[in-house]
Amino acid sequence: MAMLIGIVTFVAVVGLGLVLLQPVFTQYVDTYAVRVRTRKQTDETAAEAPKESTLLAVCKTIGEVVLGLLPGLADKRTSALLIQGNYRTTQHLAMFIGIKTLFVLASVVICLMSAAGNGDPKMIFFSPVIALVGWAIPNFFLAQRVRKRQTDILKELPTIIDLLIVCAQAGLGLLSCVDKVSKEVTDSCPILGGEMRQLLNDVKIFAKSVAHALADMGARCGVDELQNMAAALIAAETKGSDISYPLRAQAEALREKTRRRKEEEASKTPVKMVPVIMFFIMPLILCPMLGPAVITIMNSLGPVFGGHK
């Protein structure tokens, strides 16, 4: 009986642990797995038109109406987040405002239905607060999207800097380096590859200066390391000096910052392991050890408690 309880406990704990840690395993497999096929081009490489969908079309229509009535809703903070999340067209802005409006309407309707169903008019007074919560919920998902994209940019940035250094040491100019690297990193670094192609389009098609285009690229991504690299390249381009030296300095600073971040994450590992040990390892140790003793005690005390009945 004790062995059966131990086996069942072990299987249950291991199964629960695998279910809870499935996102972690999936992340590591996606990071370190060998890719047999090349990665397909995604929509994150450039700001394209939004996908066609009936729901998105409804959100777009609602957003256009709301923006026509209240243009102040498209504030700088919302526009900056949309740009950093690679939602850079006016259609994206209208869809986002429409989604937020639908959340507000849904929350208000739920409050009114709750007040009518329970006969409690107090819920009507809570509707503005719930409407504000509904207005803020899409911002949370947009911020998550921005953070994920910035994390991907930080992963791609060291490779881009190393390739730019190689091209600069070969005697190429800044725009030639950007053009060459953007063509070579289409599959390995899709996000920064698309941003570099956008930089070239800004210079060649929209007649922006190199400094202005670099500053715009840093603002579009919202990553401090990329903005520092853009500032260093702008200074080197203005002075007419070799761009390999500031790039090498930026690469060393980025590696040092990455190393410190990894050390901080490693120092937090023992603390994160405490709940894992308490919930997954300690039961496997205590159940086989204390299970037979608990069963023996229960069998010994059974007649005693039975005698009192």
Helices and strands as residue ranges (DSSP letters): H 2-20, H 22-32, G 43-45, H 54-69, G 71-73, H 76-84, H 90-118, H 122-169, H 174-184, H 190-204, H 210-221, H 224-239, H 244-267, H 269-276, I 277-281, H 282-308
